[in-house]
Amino acid sequence: MIYRLKDNVKILTIIIFVILLSVFLTINVSGLFYWIAIQHFHLRQISGLSSASLMKCYFFMLRYLQVPWDSHLNLEFFRSSQKGLAHFRDVRHLIMANNLCLIVLGVVSHMLIKQLIKKDLLWKLINPFKIFLTFILVIMSIALVNFQNFFIKFHQVMFRNRDWVFSVRLDPVIKVLPTGYFAWCLIGFIACLTLISTLIIHYSK
């Protein structure tokens, strides 16, 4: 019983690492999604800014969200309210927590996988990852069917305030961050998760 519990904890640790890694990868390839969003959602016409200016602003935002020593959010072309800045701070804390846990669990997962390889027990990852992947794909597919509702529920769960409810007048940056763009990010997250899990299943065989 104890032995099985230890196995389950080890497998769960690796699965959580894969989730954190997928979040990290999605955030860092999201610039590609945003470039496409600029064209698709006509963000140049909406904002009156060039594609280069919008991308510059976006990468300023990404830098603020991920670089610990960059504690000042500079959107340059958009003013921000105190509530808007507070929400960006909350997102920054979540992303930094994700990245910190990613580093710690990355080291732990590496050690666990080495142990499994050494004992010729890597096959133990196959079924848990198949179940995990099936579960995620079902849940995420449901989320995409009604993404607007999922997006709202996600914010209600992740944030204990309503700072995420931006006013176009006070935080005009929201005009160039359409909900559809975040749906694409979710698809990117699913793709990363599916790719990594499939590689683990394939390698474990």
Rosetta constraint file for C-alpha pairs under 8 A:
AtomPair CA 1 CA 5 HARMONIC 6.22 0.50
AtomPair CA 2 CA 6 HARMONIC 6.22 0.50
AtomPair CA 3 CA 7 HARMONIC 6.35 0.50
AtomPair CA 4 CA 8 HARMONIC 6.22 0.50
AtomPair CA 5 CA 9 HARMONIC 6.19 0.50
AtomPair CA 6 CA 10 HARMONIC 6.23 0.50
AtomPair CA 7 CA 11 HARMONIC 6.23 0.50
AtomPair CA 8 CA 12 HARMONIC 5.99 0.50
AtomPair CA 9 CA 13 HARMONIC 6.07 0.50
AtomPair CA 10 CA 14 HARMONIC 6.50 0.50
AtomPair CA 10 CA 109 HARMONIC 7.98 0.50
AtomPair CA 10 CA 112 HARMONIC 6.92 0.50
AtomPair CA 11 CA 15 HARMONIC 6.26 0.50
AtomPair CA 11 CA 125 HARMONIC 6.75 0.50
AtomPair CA 11 CA 128 HARMONIC 7.55 0.50
AtomPair CA 12 CA 16 HARMONIC 6.11 0.50
AtomPair CA 13 CA 17 HARMONIC 6.23 0.50
AtomPair CA 13 CA 105 HARMONIC 7.04 0.50
AtomPair CA 13 CA 109 HARMONIC 6.74 0.50
AtomPair CA 14 CA 18 HARMONIC 6.31 0.50
AtomPair CA 14 CA 105 HARMONIC 7.57 0.50
AtomPair CA 14 CA 109 HARMONIC 5.33 0.50
AtomPair CA 15 CA 19 HARMONIC 6.40 0.50
AtomPair CA 15 CA 129 HARMONIC 7.50 0.50
AtomPair CA 16 CA 20 HARMONIC 6.22 0.50
AtomPair CA 16 CA 105 HARMONIC 7.98 0.50
AtomPair CA 17 CA 21 HARMONIC 6.01 0.50
AtomPair CA 17 CA 102 HARMONIC 6.10 0.50
AtomPair CA 17 CA 105 HARMONIC 5.68 0.50
AtomPair CA 17 CA 106 HARMONIC 6.26 0.50
AtomPair CA 17 CA 109 HARMONIC 7.11 0.50
AtomPair CA 18 CA 22 HARMONIC 6.07 0.50
AtomPair CA 18 CA 193 HARMONIC 6.89 0.50
AtomPair CA 18 CA 196 HARMONIC 7.11 0.50
AtomPair CA 18 CA 197 HARMONIC 7.52 0.50
AtomPair CA 19 CA 23 HARMONIC 6.32 0.50
AtomPair CA 19 CA 193 HARMONIC 6.63 0.50
AtomPair CA 20 CA 24 HARMONIC 6.26 0.50
AtomPair CA 20 CA 98 HARMONIC 6.14 0.50
AtomPair CA 20 CA 99 HARMONIC 7.39 0.50
AtomPair CA 20 CA 101 HARMONIC 7.62 0.50
AtomPair CA 20 CA 102 HARMONIC 5.67 0.50
AtomPair CA 21 CA 25 HARMONIC 6.13 0.50
AtomPair CA 21 CA 102 HARMONIC 6.41 0.50
AtomPair CA 22 CA 26 HARMONIC 5.99 0.50
AtomPair CA 22 CA 189 HARMONIC 5.85 0.50
AtomPair CA 22 CA 192 HARMONIC 5.32 0.50
AtomPair CA 22 CA 193 HARMONIC 5.50 0.50
AtomPair CA 23 CA 27 HARMONIC 6.21 0.50
AtomPair CA 23 CA 98 HARMONIC 7.89 0.50
AtomPair CA 23 CA 189 HARMONIC 6.28 0.50
AtomPair CA 24 CA 28 HARMONIC 6.32 0.50
AtomPair CA 24 CA 98 HARMONIC 7.65 0.50
AtomPair CA 24 CA 99 HARMONIC 6.90 0.50
AtomPair CA 25 CA 29 HARMONIC 6.17 0.50
AtomPair CA 25 CA 189 HARMONIC 7.81 0.50
AtomPair CA 25 CA 192 HARMONIC 7.25 0.50
AtomPair CA 26 CA 30 HARMONIC 5.81 0.50
AtomPair CA 26 CA 185 HARMONIC 6.65 0.50
AtomPair CA 26 CA 188 HARMONIC 5.92 0.50
AtomPair CA 26 CA 189 HARMONIC 5.37 0.50
AtomPair CA 26 CA 192 HARMONIC 7.18 0.50
AtomPair CA 27 CA 31 HARMONIC 7.99 0.50
AtomPair CA 27 CA 185 HARMONIC 7.92 0.50
AtomPair CA 29 CA 33 HARMONIC 7.33 0.50
AtomPair CA 30 CA 34 HARMONIC 6.15 0.50
AtomPair CA 30 CA 185 HARMONIC 6.49 0.50
AtomPair CA 31 CA 35 HARMONIC 6.15 0.50
AtomPair CA 31 CA 55 HARMONIC 7.63 0.50
AtomPair CA 31 CA 58 HARMONIC 7.52 0.50
AtomPair CA 31 CA 59 HARMONIC 7.50 0.50
AtomPair CA 32 CA 36 HARMONIC 6.47 0.50
AtomPair CA 33 CA 37 HARMONIC 6.08 0.50
AtomPair CA 33 CA 181 HARMONIC 6.99 0.50
AtomPair CA 33 CA 184 HARMONIC 6.76 0.50
AtomPair CA 33 CA 185 HARMONIC 7.02 0.50
AtomPair CA 34 CA 38 HARMONIC 6.16 0.50
AtomPair CA 34 CA 55 HARMONIC 7.70 0.50
AtomPair CA 34 CA 181 HARMONIC 6.76 0.50
AtomPair CA 35 CA 39 HARMONIC 6.96 0.50
AtomPair CA 35 CA 51 HARMONIC 7.69 0.50
AtomPair CA 35 CA 55 HARMONIC 7.05 0.50
AtomPair CA 36 CA 40 HARMONIC 6.10 0.50
AtomPair CA 37 CA 41 HARMONIC 5.54 0.50
AtomPair CA 37 CA 42 HARMONIC 7.68 0.50
AtomPair CA 37 CA 43 HARMONIC 7.50 0.50
AtomPair CA 37 CA 181 HARMONIC 6.03 0.50
AtomPair CA 38 CA 42 HARMONIC 5.71 0.50
AtomPair CA 38 CA 43 HARMONIC 4.85 0.50
AtomPair CA 38 CA 44 HARMONIC 6.62 0.50
AtomPair CA 38 CA 51 HARMONIC 6.82 0.50
AtomPair CA 38 CA 54 HARMONIC 7.97 0.50
AtomPair CA 38 CA 176 HARMONIC 7.95 0.50
AtomPair CA 39 CA 43 HARMONIC 6.77 0.50
AtomPair CA 39 CA 44 HARMONIC 7.76 0.50
AtomPair CA 41 CA 178 HARMONIC 7.72 0.50
AtomPair CA 42 CA 46 HARMONIC 6.47 0.50
AtomPair CA 43 CA 47 HARMONIC 5.90 0.50
AtomPair CA 43 CA 48 HARMONIC 7.96 0.50
AtomPair CA 43 CA 175 HARMONIC 7.90 0.50
AtomPair CA 43 CA 176 HARMONIC 5.77 0.50
AtomPair CA 44 CA 48 HARMONIC 5.37 0.50
AtomPair CA 44 CA 49 HARMONIC 5.21 0.50
AtomPair CA 44 CA 50 HARMONIC 5.68 0.50
AtomPair CA 44 CA 51 HARMONIC 6.37 0.50
AtomPair CA 44 CA 54 HARMONIC 7.87 0.50
AtomPair CA 45 CA 49 HARMONIC 7.37 0.50
AtomPair CA 46 CA 175 HARMONIC 7.24 0.50
AtomPair CA 46 CA 176 HARMONIC 7.46 0.50
AtomPair CA 47 CA 175 HARMONIC 7.31 0.50
AtomPair CA 47 CA 176 HARMONIC 6.92 0.50
AtomPair CA 49 CA 53 HARMONIC 6.07 0.50
AtomPair CA 49 CA 54 HARMONIC 6.51 0.50
AtomPair CA 50 CA 54 HARMONIC 6.33 0.50
AtomPair CA 51 CA 55 HARMONIC 6.11 0.50
AtomPair CA 52 CA 56 HARMONIC 6.04 0.50
AtomPair CA 53 CA 57 HARMONIC 6.19 0.50
AtomPair CA 54 CA 58 HARMONIC 6.14 0.50
AtomPair CA 55 CA 59 HARMONIC 6.14 0.50
AtomPair CA 56 CA 60 HARMONIC 6.22 0.50
AtomPair CA 57 CA 61 HARMONIC 6.32 0.50
AtomPair CA 57 CA 74 HARMONIC 7.83 0.50
AtomPair CA 57 CA 75 HARMONIC 5.38 0.50
AtomPair CA 57 CA 76 HARMONIC 6.74 0.50
AtomPair CA 57 CA 77 HARMONIC 7.27 0.50
AtomPair CA 58 CA 62 HARMONIC 6.29 0.50
AtomPair CA 58 CA 75 HARMONIC 7.83 0.50
AtomPair CA 59 CA 63 HARMONIC 6.01 0.50
AtomPair CA 60 CA 64 HARMONIC 6.29 0.50
AtomPair CA 60 CA 73 HARMONIC 7.43 0.50
AtomPair CA 60 CA 74 HARMONIC 6.39 0.50
AtomPair CA 60 CA 75 HARMONIC 6.53 0.50
AtomPair CA 61 CA 65 HARMONIC 6.24 0.50
AtomPair CA 61 CA 73 HARMONIC 6.70 0.50
AtomPair CA 61 CA 74 HARMONIC 7.19 0.50
AtomPair CA 61 CA 75 HARMONIC 6.70 0.50
AtomPair CA 62 CA 66 HARMONIC 6.28 0.50
AtomPair CA 63 CA 67 HARMONIC 5.56 0.50
AtomPair CA 63 CA 70 HARMONIC 7.24 0.50
AtomPair CA 64 CA 68 HARMONIC 7.78 0.50
AtomPair CA 64 CA 70 HARMONIC 5.60 0.50
AtomPair CA 64 CA 71 HARMONIC 6.43 0.50
AtomPair CA 64 CA 72 HARMONIC 6.76 0.50
AtomPair CA 64 CA 73 HARMONIC 5.75 0.50
AtomPair CA 64 CA 92 HARMONIC 7.27 0.50
AtomPair CA 65 CA 88 HARMONIC 7.60 0.50
AtomPair CA 65 CA 89 HARMONIC 7.81 0.50
AtomPair CA 65 CA 91 HARMONIC 7.03 0.50
AtomPair CA 65 CA 92 HARMONIC 4.37 0.50
AtomPair CA 65 CA 93 HARMONIC 7.82 0.50
AtomPair CA 65 CA 95 HARMONIC 6.72 0.50
AtomPair CA 65 CA 96 HARMONIC 7.44 0.50
AtomPair CA 66 CA 92 HARMONIC 6.66 0.50
AtomPair CA 66 CA 95 HARMONIC 6.63 0.50
AtomPair CA 66 CA 96 HARMONIC 6.10 0.50
AtomPair CA 67 CA 71 HARMONIC 7.93 0.50
AtomPair CA 68 CA 96 HARMONIC 7.61 0.50
AtomPair CA 73 CA 85 HARMONIC 7.82 0.50
AtomPair CA 75 CA 79 HARMONIC 7.38 0.50
AtomPair CA 78 CA 171 HARMONIC 7.36 0.50
AtomPair CA 78 CA 172 HARMONIC 6.29 0.50
AtomPair CA 78 CA 173 HARMONIC 5.84 0.50
AtomPair CA 79 CA 170 HARMONIC 7.40 0.50
AtomPair CA 79 CA 171 HARMONIC 6.32 0.50
AtomPair CA 79 CA 172 HARMONIC 7.01 0.50
AtomPair CA 79 CA 173 HARMONIC 7.73 0.50
AtomPair CA 80 CA 84 HARMONIC 5.82 0.50
AtomPair CA 80 CA 85 HARMONIC 6.34 0.50
AtomPair CA 80 CA 170 HARMONIC 6.30 0.50
AtomPair CA 80 CA 171 HARMONIC 4.90 0.50
AtomPair CA 80 CA 172 HARMONIC 7.51 0.50
AtomPair CA 80 CA 173 HARMONIC 7.82 0.50
AtomPair CA 81 CA 85 HARMONIC 6.21 0.50
AtomPair CA 81 CA 170 HARMONIC 5.64 0.50
AtomPair CA 81 CA 171 HARMONIC 6.00 0.50
AtomPair CA 82 CA 86 HARMONIC 6.03 0.50
AtomPair CA 83 CA 87 HARMONIC 6.25 0.50
AtomPair CA 83 CA 163 HARMONIC 5.15 0.50
AtomPair CA 83 CA 164 HARMONIC 7.88 0.50
AtomPair CA 84 CA 88 HARMONIC 6.44 0.50
AtomPair CA 84 CA 163 HARMONIC 6.25 0.50
AtomPair CA 84 CA 164 HARMONIC 7.05 0.50
AtomPair CA 84 CA 166 HARMONIC 6.56 0.50
AtomPair CA 84 CA 171 HARMONIC 6.38 0.50
AtomPair CA 85 CA 89 HARMONIC 6.20 0.50
AtomPair CA 86 CA 90 HARMONIC 6.27 0.50
AtomPair CA 86 CA 163 HARMONIC 6.80 0.50
AtomPair CA 87 CA 91 HARMONIC 6.25 0.50
AtomPair CA 87 CA 163 HARMONIC 5.37 0.50
AtomPair CA 87 CA 164 HARMONIC 5.67 0.50
AtomPair CA 88 CA 92 HARMONIC 6.05 0.50
AtomPair CA 89 CA 93 HARMONIC 6.24 0.50
AtomPair CA 90 CA 94 HARMONIC 6.40 0.50
AtomPair CA 90 CA 159 HARMONIC 7.75 0.50
AtomPair CA 91 CA 95 HARMONIC 6.19 0.50
AtomPair CA 92 CA 96 HARMONIC 6.06 0.50
AtomPair CA 93 CA 97 HARMONIC 6.06 0.50
AtomPair CA 94 CA 98 HARMONIC 6.17 0.50
AtomPair CA 95 CA 99 HARMONIC 6.20 0.50
AtomPair CA 96 CA 100 HARMONIC 6.05 0.50
AtomPair CA 97 CA 101 HARMONIC 6.08 0.50
AtomPair CA 98 CA 102 HARMONIC 5.96 0.50
AtomPair CA 99 CA 103 HARMONIC 6.36 0.50
AtomPair CA 100 CA 104 HARMONIC 6.51 0.50
AtomPair CA 101 CA 105 HARMONIC 5.86 0.50
AtomPair CA 102 CA 106 HARMONIC 5.59 0.50
AtomPair CA 103 CA 107 HARMONIC 6.43 0.50
AtomPair CA 104 CA 108 HARMONIC 6.43 0.50
AtomPair CA 105 CA 109 HARMONIC 5.69 0.50
AtomPair CA 106 CA 110 HARMONIC 6.03 0.50
AtomPair CA 107 CA 111 HARMONIC 6.43 0.50
AtomPair CA 108 CA 112 HARMONIC 6.24 0.50
AtomPair CA 109 CA 113 HARMONIC 6.01 0.50
AtomPair CA 110 CA 114 HARMONIC 6.17 0.50
AtomPair CA 111 CA 115 HARMONIC 6.27 0.50
AtomPair CA 112 CA 116 HARMONIC 6.30 0.50
AtomPair CA 113 CA 117 HARMONIC 6.13 0.50
AtomPair CA 113 CA 122 HARMONIC 7.22 0.50
AtomPair CA 114 CA 118 HARMONIC 6.04 0.50
AtomPair CA 115 CA 119 HARMONIC 6.20 0.50
AtomPair CA 116 CA 120 HARMONIC 5.86 0.50
AtomPair CA 116 CA 121 HARMONIC 4.75 0.50
AtomPair CA 116 CA 122 HARMONIC 4.95 0.50
AtomPair CA 117 CA 121 HARMONIC 6.09 0.50
AtomPair CA 117 CA 122 HARMONIC 5.54 0.50
AtomPair CA 122 CA 126 HARMONIC 7.86 0.50
AtomPair CA 122 CA 204 HARMONIC 5.22 0.50
AtomPair CA 122 CA 205 HARMONIC 7.81 0.50
AtomPair CA 123 CA 204 HARMONIC 4.99 0.50
AtomPair CA 123 CA 205 HARMONIC 5.95 0.50
AtomPair CA 124 CA 128 HARMONIC 7.57 0.50
AtomPair CA 124 CA 204 HARMONIC 7.87 0.50
AtomPair CA 125 CA 129 HARMONIC 5.99 0.50
AtomPair CA 125 CA 200 HARMONIC 7.71 0.50
AtomPair CA 125 CA 201 HARMONIC 6.94 0.50
AtomPair CA 125 CA 204 HARMONIC 6.70 0.50
AtomPair CA 126 CA 130 HARMONIC 6.17 0.50
AtomPair CA 126 CA 200 HARMONIC 7.66 0.50
AtomPair CA 126 CA 201 HARMONIC 5.05 0.50
AtomPair CA 126 CA 204 HARMONIC 6.30 0.50
AtomPair CA 126 CA 205 HARMONIC 7.30 0.50
AtomPair CA 127 CA 131 HARMONIC 6.15 0.50
AtomPair CA 128 CA 132 HARMONIC 6.00 0.50
AtomPair CA 129 CA 133 HARMONIC 5.86 0.50
AtomPair CA 129 CA 197 HARMONIC 6.39 0.50
AtomPair CA 129 CA 200 HARMONIC 7.94 0.50
AtomPair CA 129 CA 201 HARMONIC 6.77 0.50
AtomPair CA 130 CA 134 HARMONIC 6.12 0.50
AtomPair CA 130 CA 197 HARMONIC 7.97 0.50
AtomPair CA 130 CA 201 HARMONIC 7.42 0.50
AtomPair CA 131 CA 135 HARMONIC 6.12 0.50
AtomPair CA 132 CA 136 HARMONIC 6.14 0.50
AtomPair CA 133 CA 137 HARMONIC 6.06 0.50
AtomPair CA 133 CA 193 HARMONIC 7.87 0.50
AtomPair CA 133 CA 194 HARMONIC 6.72 0.50
AtomPair CA 133 CA 197 HARMONIC 6.93 0.50
AtomPair CA 134 CA 138 HARMONIC 6.22 0.50
AtomPair CA 135 CA 139 HARMONIC 6.21 0.50
AtomPair CA 136 CA 140 HARMONIC 5.88 0.50
AtomPair CA 136 CA 190 HARMONIC 7.97 0.50
AtomPair CA 137 CA 141 HARMONIC 5.88 0.50
AtomPair CA 137 CA 190 HARMONIC 7.32 0.50
AtomPair CA 138 CA 142 HARMONIC 6.33 0.50
AtomPair CA 139 CA 143 HARMONIC 6.26 0.50
AtomPair CA 140 CA 144 HARMONIC 6.17 0.50
AtomPair CA 140 CA 190 HARMONIC 7.40 0.50
AtomPair CA 141 CA 145 HARMONIC 6.39 0.50
AtomPair CA 142 CA 146 HARMONIC 6.97 0.50
AtomPair CA 143 CA 147 HARMONIC 5.36 0.50
AtomPair CA 143 CA 150 HARMONIC 5.58 0.50
AtomPair CA 144 CA 150 HARMONIC 7.76 0.50
AtomPair CA 144 CA 183 HARMONIC 7.08 0.50
AtomPair CA 146 CA 150 HARMONIC 6.40 0.50
AtomPair CA 147 CA 151 HARMONIC 5.83 0.50
AtomPair CA 147 CA 183 HARMONIC 6.76 0.50
AtomPair CA 148 CA 152 HARMONIC 6.42 0.50
AtomPair CA 148 CA 179 HARMONIC 7.32 0.50
AtomPair CA 149 CA 153 HARMONIC 6.21 0.50
AtomPair CA 150 CA 154 HARMONIC 5.90 0.50
AtomPair CA 151 CA 155 HARMONIC 6.43 0.50
AtomPair CA 152 CA 156 HARMONIC 6.27 0.50
AtomPair CA 153 CA 157 HARMONIC 6.20 0.50
AtomPair CA 154 CA 158 HARMONIC 6.08 0.50
AtomPair CA 155 CA 159 HARMONIC 5.66 0.50
AtomPair CA 155 CA 164 HARMONIC 7.31 0.50
AtomPair CA 156 CA 160 HARMONIC 6.87 0.50
AtomPair CA 156 CA 161 HARMONIC 7.88 0.50
AtomPair CA 156 CA 162 HARMONIC 7.94 0.50
AtomPair CA 159 CA 164 HARMONIC 7.99 0.50
AtomPair CA 166 CA 170 HARMONIC 7.53 0.50
AtomPair CA 166 CA 171 HARMONIC 6.10 0.50
AtomPair CA 166 CA 174 HARMONIC 6.70 0.50
AtomPair CA 167 CA 171 HARMONIC 5.53 0.50
AtomPair CA 167 CA 172 HARMONIC 7.22 0.50
AtomPair CA 167 CA 174 HARMONIC 7.74 0.50
AtomPair CA 168 CA 172 HARMONIC 4.57 0.50
AtomPair CA 168 CA 173 HARMONIC 7.47 0.50
AtomPair CA 168 CA 174 HARMONIC 6.28 0.50
AtomPair CA 168 CA 175 HARMONIC 6.67 0.50
AtomPair CA 172 CA 176 HARMONIC 7.89 0.50
AtomPair CA 173 CA 177 HARMONIC 6.77 0.50
AtomPair CA 174 CA 178 HARMONIC 7.05 0.50
AtomPair CA 177 CA 181 HARMONIC 6.75 0.50
AtomPair CA 177 CA 182 HARMONIC 7.92 0.50
AtomPair CA 178 CA 182 HARMONIC 7.13 0.50
AtomPair CA 179 CA 183 HARMONIC 6.46 0.50
AtomPair CA 180 CA 184 HARMONIC 6.45 0.50
AtomPair CA 181 CA 185 HARMONIC 6.48 0.50
AtomPair CA 182 CA 186 HARMONIC 6.30 0.50
AtomPair CA 183 CA 187 HARMONIC 6.37 0.50
AtomPair CA 184 CA 188 HARMONIC 6.17 0.50
AtomPair CA 185 CA 189 HARMONIC 6.15 0.50
AtomPair CA 186 CA 190 HARMONIC 6.23 0.50
AtomPair CA 187 CA 191 HARMONIC 6.14 0.50
AtomPair CA 188 CA 192 HARMONIC 6.22 0.50
AtomPair CA 189 CA 193 HARMONIC 6.12 0.50
AtomPair CA 190 CA 194 HARMONIC 5.95 0.50
AtomPair CA 191 CA 195 HARMONIC 6.03 0.50
AtomPair CA 192 CA 196 HARMONIC 6.13 0.50
AtomPair CA 193 CA 197 HARMONIC 5.99 0.50
AtomPair CA 194 CA 198 HARMONIC 5.87 0.50
AtomPair CA 195 CA 199 HARMONIC 6.16 0.50
AtomPair CA 196 CA 200 HARMONIC 6.26 0.50
AtomPair CA 197 CA 201 HARMONIC 6.17 0.50
AtomPair CA 198 CA 202 HARMONIC 5.99 0.50
AtomPair CA 199 CA 203 HARMONIC 5.93 0.50
AtomPair CA 200 CA 204 HARMONIC 5.88 0.50
AtomPair CA 201 CA 205 HARMONIC 6.44 0.50
